[in-house]
Amino acid sequence: MARRVFTDLDLNAHVPARAQPRIGEWGPIKVPSTRAKRWARVWVGLTALVVTSALFGLGYWVFTKLNGS
């Protein structure tokens, strides 16, 4: 079995079509698609990487200023 990076975001994957609810029948109408959820995971990961890098850079800059370099 191949290892996947992300879990399966399609909650109706193995459910027969006759048993799947229509969008809006049981929940909100504007439910994000599987593709939108996958892209949201990617964007959150990239944002976390950028924020972590920025904080590391700021800390390094402050460290060098405090040491007089």
MOPAC internal coordinates of N, CA, C and O (Angstrom, degrees):
PM7 1SCF
backbone

  N    0.0000 0     0.00 0     0.00 0    0    0    0
  C    1.4583 1     0.00 0     0.00 0    1    0    0
  C    1.5223 1   108.89 1     0.00 0    2    1    0
  O    1.2310 1   120.23 1   -51.62 1    3    2    1
  N    1.3065 1   117.18 1   128.38 1    3    2    1
  C    1.4569 1   121.71 1  -178.66 1    5    3    2
  C    1.5299 1   109.90 1   -73.31 1    6    5    3
  O    1.2310 1   121.73 1   -38.86 1    7    6    5
  N    1.3027 1   114.30 1   141.14 1    7    6    5
  C    1.4620 1   119.00 1   178.87 1    9    7    6
  C    1.5310 1   108.73 1   -84.93 1   10    9    7
  O    1.2310 1   120.77 1   -47.80 1   11   10    9
  N    1.3046 1   116.13 1   132.20 1   11   10    9
  C    1.4506 1   120.68 1  -177.93 1   13   11   10
  C    1.5198 1   110.04 1  -101.37 1   14   13   11
  O    1.2310 1   120.89 1   -31.53 1   15   14   13
  N    1.3187 1   115.90 1   148.47 1   15   14   13
  C    1.4594 1   120.62 1   178.23 1   17   15   14
  C    1.5232 1   109.83 1   -72.95 1   18   17   15
  O    1.2310 1   120.73 1   136.69 1   19   18   17
  N    1.3258 1   116.20 1   -43.31 1   19   18   17
  C    1.4514 1   121.12 1  -179.43 1   21   19   18
  C    1.5336 1   109.69 1  -112.25 1   22   21   19
  O    1.2310 1   120.66 1   -25.20 1   23   22   21
  N    1.2975 1   116.35 1   154.80 1   23   22   21
  C    1.4508 1   120.17 1   173.42 1   25   23   22
  C    1.5283 1   109.01 1   -75.11 1   26   25   23
  O    1.2310 1   120.49 1   -14.20 1   27   26   25
  N    1.3032 1   116.67 1   165.80 1   27   26   25
  C    1.4608 1   121.24 1   179.97 1   29   27   26
  C    1.5216 1   109.04 1   -74.22 1   30   29   27
  O    1.2310 1   120.45 1   -61.59 1   31   30   29
  N    1.3165 1   116.75 1   118.41 1   31   30   29
  C    1.4607 1   121.22 1  -178.20 1   33   31   30
  C    1.5196 1   112.73 1   -90.01 1   34   33   31
  O    1.2310 1   120.08 1   174.41 1   35   34   33
  N    1.3226 1   117.45 1    -5.59 1   35   34   33
  C    1.4574 1   121.47 1   178.63 1   37   35   34
  C    1.5248 1   108.36 1   -86.05 1   38   37   35
  O    1.2310 1   120.89 1   -77.17 1   39   38   37
  N    1.3238 1   115.90 1   102.83 1   39   38   37
  C    1.4618 1   120.25 1  -175.25 1   41   39   38
  C    1.5244 1   112.65 1   -75.15 1   42   41   39
  O    1.2310 1   119.73 1   166.19 1   43   42   41
  N    1.3278 1   118.12 1   -13.81 1   43   42   41
  C    1.4644 1   121.93 1  -179.87 1   45   43   42
  C    1.5231 1   111.59 1  -105.09 1   46   45   43
  O    1.2310 1   119.42 1  -154.94 1   47   46   45
  N    1.3123 1   118.71 1    25.06 1   47   46   45
  C    1.4634 1   122.40 1  -171.52 1   49   47   46
  C    1.5277 1   112.55 1   -59.83 1   50   49   47
  O    1.2310 1   119.03 1   130.89 1   51   50   49
  N    1.3125 1   119.46 1   -49.11 1   51   50   49
  C    1.4559 1   122.33 1  -173.72 1   53   51   50
  C    1.5287 1   113.09 1  -105.53 1   54   53   51
  O    1.2310 1   120.63 1  -168.77 1   55   54   53
  N    1.3136 1   116.40 1    11.23 1   55   54   53
  C    1.4633 1   120.67 1  -179.34 1   57   55   54
  C    1.5253 1   108.39 1   -91.18 1   58   57   55
  O    1.2310 1   119.65 1   -45.89 1   59   58   57
  N    1.3185 1   118.28 1   134.11 1   59   58   57
  C    1.4685 1   119.84 1   177.94 1   61   59   58
  C    1.5286 1   111.40 1   -60.14 1   62   61   59
  O    1.2310 1   120.72 1   -29.76 1   63   62   61
  N    1.3182 1   116.23 1   150.24 1   63   62   61
  C    1.4704 1   120.83 1  -175.85 1   65   63   62
  C    1.5275 1   111.83 1   -58.63 1   66   65   63
  O    1.2310 1   120.02 1   145.32 1   67   66   65
  N    1.3322 1   117.56 1   -34.68 1   67   66   65
  C    1.4753 1   119.85 1  -177.54 1   69   67   66
  C    1.5277 1   111.95 1   -69.45 1   70   69   67
  O    1.2310 1   120.34 1   160.40 1   71   70   69
  N    1.3420 1   116.95 1   -19.60 1   71   70   69
  C    1.4584 1   120.02 1  -178.57 1   73   71   70
  C    1.5216 1   113.14 1   -98.42 1   74   73   71
  O    1.2310 1   120.33 1   173.71 1   75   74   73
  N    1.3268 1   116.97 1    -6.29 1   75   74   73
  C    1.4659 1   120.00 1  -179.53 1   77   75   74
  C    1.5195 1   110.12 1   -79.56 1   78   77   75
  O    1.2310 1   120.43 1   -43.66 1   79   78   77
  N    1.3247 1   116.77 1   136.34 1   79   78   77
  C    1.4633 1   118.45 1   178.12 1   81   79   78
  C    1.5239 1   110.76 1   -74.66 1   82   81   79
  O    1.2310 1   121.00 1   -29.63 1   83   82   81
  N    1.3355 1   115.69 1   150.37 1   83   82   81
  C    1.4558 1   119.16 1   172.19 1   85   83   82
  C    1.5231 1   107.46 1   -72.59 1   86   85   83
  O    1.2310 1   120.36 1   -30.55 1   87   86   85
  N    1.3153 1   116.91 1   149.45 1   87   86   85
  C    1.4674 1   119.77 1  -179.32 1   89   87   86
  C    1.5221 1   108.31 1   -62.49 1   90   89   87
  O    1.2310 1   120.92 1   -52.56 1   91   90   89
  N    1.3039 1   115.84 1   127.44 1   91   90   89
  C    1.4513 1   121.50 1  -179.22 1   93   91   90
  C    1.5180 1   112.97 1    97.54 1   94   93   91
  O    1.2310 1   119.98 1   168.27 1   95   94   93
  N    1.3310 1   117.65 1   -11.73 1   95   94   93
  C    1.4628 1   119.88 1  -177.77 1   97   95   94
  C    1.5281 1   111.02 1   -71.75 1   98   97   95
  O    1.2310 1   120.15 1   135.44 1   99   98   97
  N    1.3470 1   117.32 1   -44.56 1   99   98   97
  C    1.4575 1   120.70 1  -176.95 1  101   99   98
  C    1.5223 1   113.22 1  -109.37 1  102  101   99
  O    1.2310 1   120.32 1   167.90 1  103  102  101
  N    1.2864 1   117.00 1   -12.10 1  103  102  101
  C    1.4554 1   119.59 1  -175.15 1  105  103  102
  C    1.5147 1   111.19 1  -147.15 1  106  105  103
  O    1.2310 1   120.45 1    16.70 1  107  106  105
  N    1.3268 1   116.75 1  -163.30 1  107  106  105
  C    1.4657 1   119.99 1  -178.87 1  109  107  106
  C    1.5353 1   111.48 1   -66.55 1  110  109  107
  O    1.2310 1   120.89 1   -26.93 1  111  110  109
  N    1.2907 1   115.91 1   153.07 1  111  110  109
  C    1.4593 1   121.22 1  -176.73 1  113  111  110
  C    1.5335 1   111.22 1   -73.95 1  114  113  111
  O    1.2310 1   119.73 1   143.77 1  115  114  113
  N    1.3173 1   118.12 1   -36.23 1  115  114  113
  C    1.4634 1   121.29 1  -176.07 1  117  115  114
  C    1.5233 1   111.11 1   -91.97 1  118  117  115
  O    1.2310 1   120.20 1  -122.03 1  119  118  117
  N    1.3008 1   117.22 1    57.97 1  119  118  117
  C    1.4583 1   122.62 1   177.52 1  121  119  118
  C    1.5265 1   107.89 1   -78.11 1  122  121  119
  O    1.2310 1   119.55 1   -49.71 1  123  122  121
  N    1.3486 1   118.46 1   130.29 1  123  122  121
  C    1.4646 1   119.27 1  -179.51 1  125  123  122
  C    1.5223 1   111.61 1   -66.40 1  126  125  123
  O    1.2310 1   121.22 1   -32.24 1  127  126  125
  N    1.3132 1   115.27 1   147.76 1  127  126  125
  C    1.4601 1   120.59 1   179.54 1  129  127  126
  C    1.5289 1   110.03 1   -76.47 1  130  129  127
  O    1.2310 1   121.16 1    -9.74 1  131  130  129
  N    1.3243 1   115.38 1   170.26 1  131  130  129
  C    1.4655 1   120.53 1   177.59 1  133  131  130
  C    1.5215 1   110.29 1   -62.23 1  134  133  131
  O    1.2310 1   120.50 1   139.58 1  135  134  133
  N    1.3168 1   116.64 1   -40.42 1  135  134  133
  C    1.4672 1   120.46 1   179.14 1  137  135  134
  C    1.5318 1   110.73 1   -63.46 1  138  137  135
  O    1.2310 1   119.92 1   138.36 1  139  138  137
  N    1.3226 1   117.76 1   -41.64 1  139  138  137
  C    1.4641 1   120.97 1   179.46 1  141  139  138
  C    1.5310 1   110.95 1   -64.63 1  142  141  139
  O    1.2310 1   120.49 1   140.70 1  143  142  141
  N    1.3302 1   116.67 1   -39.30 1  143  142  141
  C    1.4674 1   120.03 1   178.20 1  145  143  142
  C    1.5225 1   110.86 1   -66.51 1  146  145  143
  O    1.2310 1   120.10 1   142.52 1  147  146  145
  N    1.3201 1   117.42 1   -37.48 1  147  146  145
  C    1.4679 1   120.98 1   179.04 1  149  147  146
  C    1.5260 1   110.33 1   -66.06 1  150  149  147
  O    1.2310 1   120.22 1   134.97 1  151  150  149
  N    1.3309 1   117.18 1   -45.03 1  151  150  149
  C    1.4642 1   120.30 1   178.56 1  153  151  150
  C    1.5225 1   111.44 1   -65.58 1  154  153  151
  O    1.2310 1   119.91 1   145.37 1  155  154  153
  N    1.3321 1   117.77 1   -34.63 1  155  154  153
  C    1.4632 1   120.04 1   177.09 1  157  155  154
  C    1.5224 1   110.29 1   -62.35 1  158  157  155
  O    1.2310 1   119.86 1   140.18 1  159  158  157
  N    1.3256 1   117.87 1   -39.82 1  159  158  157
  C    1.4610 1   120.53 1   177.46 1  161  159  158
  C    1.5210 1   111.41 1   -62.95 1  162  161  159
  O    1.2310 1   120.48 1   139.56 1  163  162  161
  N    1.3224 1   116.68 1   -40.44 1  163  162  161
  C    1.4623 1   120.56 1   178.95 1  165  163  162
  C    1.5294 1   110.49 1   -64.90 1  166  165  163
  O    1.2310 1   120.35 1   133.66 1  167  166  165
  N    1.3170 1   116.93 1   -46.34 1  167  166  165
  C    1.4671 1   120.64 1  -179.19 1  169  167  166
  C    1.5215 1   112.04 1   -64.21 1  170  169  167
  O    1.2310 1   119.75 1   141.91 1  171  170  169
  N    1.3165 1   118.08 1   -38.09 1  171  170  169
  C    1.4645 1   120.47 1   177.90 1  173  171  170
  C    1.5247 1   110.29 1   -64.51 1  174  173  171
  O    1.2310 1   120.09 1   138.39 1  175  174  173
  N    1.3273 1   117.43 1   -41.61 1  175  174  173
  C    1.4612 1   120.98 1   177.98 1  177  175  174
  C    1.5255 1   112.11 1   -63.31 1  178  177  175
  O    1.2310 1   120.48 1   134.90 1  179  178  177
  N    1.3347 1   116.69 1   -45.10 1  179  178  177
  C    1.4608 1   120.27 1   178.81 1  181  179  178
  C    1.5308 1   111.59 1   -65.19 1  182  181  179
  O    1.2310 1   120.36 1   139.98 1  183  182  181
  N    1.3174 1   116.92 1   -40.02 1  183  182  181
  C    1.4627 1   120.60 1   178.51 1  185  183  182
  C    1.5232 1   111.07 1   -63.84 1  186  185  183
  O    1.2310 1   120.26 1   138.07 1  187  186  185
  N    1.3129 1   117.10 1   -41.93 1  187  186  185
  C    1.4644 1   120.54 1   177.95 1  189  187  186
  C    1.5270 1   110.70 1   -62.76 1  190  189  187
  O    1.2310 1   120.04 1   139.78 1  191  190  189
  N    1.3263 1   117.53 1   -40.22 1  191  190  189
  C    1.4602 1   121.31 1   178.25 1  193  191  190
  C    1.5293 1   111.37 1   -64.08 1  194  193  191
  O    1.2310 1   120.03 1   136.71 1  195  194  193
  N    1.3196 1   117.54 1   -43.29 1  195  194  193
  C    1.4715 1   121.52 1   179.87 1  197  195  194
  C    1.5269 1   110.67 1   -66.00 1  198  197  195
  O    1.2310 1   119.96 1   135.86 1  199  198  197
  N    1.3212 1   117.67 1   -44.14 1  199  198  197
  C    1.4692 1   120.85 1   179.87 1  201  199  198
  C    1.5250 1   110.81 1   -64.43 1  202  201  199
  O    1.2310 1   120.15 1   137.51 1  203  202  201
  N    1.3172 1   117.32 1   -42.49 1  203  202  201
  C    1.4623 1   120.80 1   178.20 1  205  203  202
  C    1.5249 1   110.77 1   -62.86 1  206  205  203
  O    1.2310 1   120.17 1   137.35 1  207  206  205
  N    1.3170 1   117.29 1   -42.65 1  207  206  205
  C    1.4687 1   120.85 1   178.55 1  209  207  206
  C    1.5228 1   111.14 1   -64.39 1  210  209  207
  O    1.2310 1   120.38 1   138.78 1  211  210  209
  N    1.3233 1   116.89 1   -41.22 1  211  210  209
  C    1.4664 1   120.37 1   179.01 1  213  211  210
  C    1.5287 1   110.95 1   -64.20 1  214  213  211
  O    1.2310 1   119.93 1   138.10 1  215  214  213
  N    1.3209 1   117.74 1   -41.90 1  215  214  213
  C    1.4695 1   120.38 1   178.46 1  217  215  214
  C    1.5223 1   111.38 1   -66.31 1  218  217  215
  O    1.2310 1   120.32 1   140.87 1  219  218  217
  N    1.3318 1   116.99 1   -39.13 1  219  218  217
  C    1.4535 1   120.67 1   177.02 1  221  219  218
  C    1.5313 1   110.02 1   -63.62 1  222  221  219
  O    1.2310 1   120.35 1   136.08 1  223  222  221
  N    1.3326 1   116.93 1   -43.92 1  223  222  221
  C    1.4668 1   120.76 1   178.09 1  225  223  222
  C    1.5095 1   112.43 1   -62.82 1  226  225  223
  O    1.2310 1   119.96 1   138.09 1  227  226  225
  N    1.3153 1   117.67 1   -41.91 1  227  226  225
  C    1.4606 1   121.40 1   177.07 1  229  227  226
  C    1.5212 1   110.91 1   -63.19 1  230  229  227
  O    1.2310 1   120.39 1   136.49 1  231  230  229
  N    1.3119 1   116.86 1   -43.51 1  231  230  229
  C    1.4691 1   120.43 1   178.22 1  233  231  230
  C    1.5161 1   112.03 1   -63.30 1  234  233  231
  O    1.2310 1   120.18 1   139.78 1  235  234  233
  N    1.3296 1   117.26 1   -40.22 1  235  234  233
  C    1.4625 1   120.72 1   178.34 1  237  235  234
  C    1.5267 1   110.61 1   -65.57 1  238  237  235
  O    1.2310 1   120.45 1   138.96 1  239  238  237
  N    1.3406 1   116.74 1   -41.04 1  239  238  237
  C    1.4579 1   121.02 1   178.47 1  241  239  238
  C    1.5305 1   110.80 1   -62.99 1  242  241  239
  O    1.2310 1   119.75 1   134.99 1  243  242  241
  N    1.3087 1   118.08 1   -45.01 1  243  242  241
  C    1.4751 1   121.61 1   177.97 1  245  243  242
  C    1.5282 1   110.09 1   -63.86 1  246  245  243
  O    1.2310 1   119.97 1   138.47 1  247  246  245
  N    1.3148 1   117.66 1   -41.53 1  247  246  245
  C    1.4696 1   121.58 1   178.63 1  249  247  246
  C    1.5323 1   110.89 1   -59.42 1  250  249  247
  O    1.2310 1   120.51 1   134.78 1  251  250  249
  N    1.3330 1   116.62 1   -45.22 1  251  250  249
  C    1.4614 1   118.83 1  -179.45 1  253  251  250
  C    1.5177 1   111.46 1   -68.47 1  254  253  251
  O    1.2310 1   119.66 1   145.58 1  255  254  253
  N    1.3223 1   118.25 1   -34.42 1  255  254  253
  C    1.4769 1   120.93 1   177.82 1  257  255  254
  C    1.5265 1   110.89 1   -68.93 1  258  257  255
  O    1.2310 1   119.84 1   142.21 1  259  258  257
  N    1.3194 1   117.92 1   -37.79 1  259  258  257
  C    1.4614 1   120.46 1   179.64 1  261  259  258
  C    1.5304 1   111.82 1   -70.30 1  262  261  259
  O    1.2310 1   120.03 1   148.96 1  263  262  261
  N    1.3233 1   117.55 1   -31.04 1  263  262  261
  C    1.4626 1   120.96 1   179.43 1  265  263  262
  C    1.5227 1   112.60 1   -86.43 1  266  265  263
  O    1.2310 1   119.61 1   177.65 1  267  266  265
  N    1.3251 1   118.34 1    -2.35 1  267  266  265
  C    1.4578 1   120.84 1   177.13 1  269  267  266
  C    1.5026 1   114.19 1    75.48 1  270  269  267
  O    1.2310 1   119.93 1  -158.80 1  271  270  269
  N    1.2940 1   117.73 1    21.20 1  271  270  269
  C    1.4839 1   119.97 1  -179.44 1  273  271  270
  C    1.5094 1   110.65 1   -86.28 1  274  273  271
  O    1.2310 1   120.10 1   180.00 1  275  274  273

